[in-house]
Amino acid sequence: MPKKNKFVFISGGTSGIGRELVSLFLHEQVNVITFSSRKKNVMNLKKDFSDYSNQLTCFQADITSEKDLNYIHKIVTSKTKRIDYLINNSGTNRIGPISKIKANDWNQIISVNLSGPFFLTQKLLGFLRKDSVILNMGSIASRTGFPNWAAYCSSKFGLKGFTESLREELRPKKIRVVHAEIGATDTPIWDNLDGKWDKSGMMLDTEVAKVLFDSIMNKSSVNVDEIFLMPPAGIL
């Protein structure tokens, strides 16, 4: 299939690694559908990629809202009958000792990082065909626990479990499912966390996105089940 007829759906594609993936797919003439809960991010993405307006569909939606998930399904239905790449990239975090984590923070992290990808995938399963790829964006926190990151680690361990179950469920349909475990990367998520974070040793979102992109493109006979990326210095 010519790339200009292909579609990628990326949740949270307006910043960080997601935004870099949007750029890579657009430059390869793949049609991109993405969303963000932040109106400003949606407007900025459309402006920055105005030359690709015929390829890019970007809108505001909340992955934790059932109403918005139905809206997402409606948008996709109006654009295509097939999704070639589904990338679950939405994420959020709050940090603090277990004794201090509030119920609202816990629920938000689980809703965005785990329930959101689960129910978004469920909504879009009907658009996936043979050789389609699902990429779930995990973290080093999918395999290692960190103090003060209990809620985030719980959500990412859960996402890994979901990914592994989904992979086995979809193997008979020849739909590939990939889990990416990514170490510290210089993205805006750090700007919203308490404390001071030295980004000098972190991976660049541009380089991480390129590795992910190359790992899932044009490999119908090979599936990279797990992608594990770390800064050269290891855990920061």
Phi, psi and omega in degrees: 000130177301144184299330181293346177261001181268157180229138171241138174247123182235119174278143180062046185265020184254000178207162174060219182298322179301316179297319179295325176294319175305313181300315182297316180293319179298318180293340176266010177068024174271136178289135185242131170242125181212168180207165175214153176283349184255118183301320181299318179296322178298313181296319180295319181295315179299319180294314184291333180244036182299334178291346181247028186300332179284341181259338191253127171242116182226132185211169180268131177199158181245117184294343180270358184258124178298322178299317181290326176297323175294323177295318178301314179301319180296317179298312182298317179302325181284346185253325189200161173258354184220137170249122180275328180222125175244117183242111178273100189242351182299142179198153176210168181202151167221142181239157180154162179298152182307323183294343185252350182291125180275154182302320181297319179294315178303310183297322180294316180296313180294321181295316183283314190274336185236301181296322180302304178302323180299307185282332174294315177300317179302317180296326189257002181304324183293346179266352183272139183232180175307133180077002171293157182232135170250126176243115177258126186272099176268212189197165168304335177285001172277345184231347184225133176275145179231140177299139179075004179241028189300316182293316180296313179300319179301316181293322183282325172299319179296319179297321178296317178298317176300316182298317182293322177293317180298320180302313182291325180293326186262354178306314181300337180268003180062030173262124185271140181233125186238138175245126179254123175254112191241128177283190186303122182232140181287093178226169182295347183300330181290335182292341183258006180258144177296147178101175178253132184237122179277110183271359187297330181261002182281158174290154176274137180298330178296318182286321177298313181300320181294320178297315179298314181301311181294333184283337184249351183273135167056042179227066185292335182262358182229133173240125174273093186303316184232134173242123182237110184242134181222152170298151179306329181278357181087211181290125183264000000 
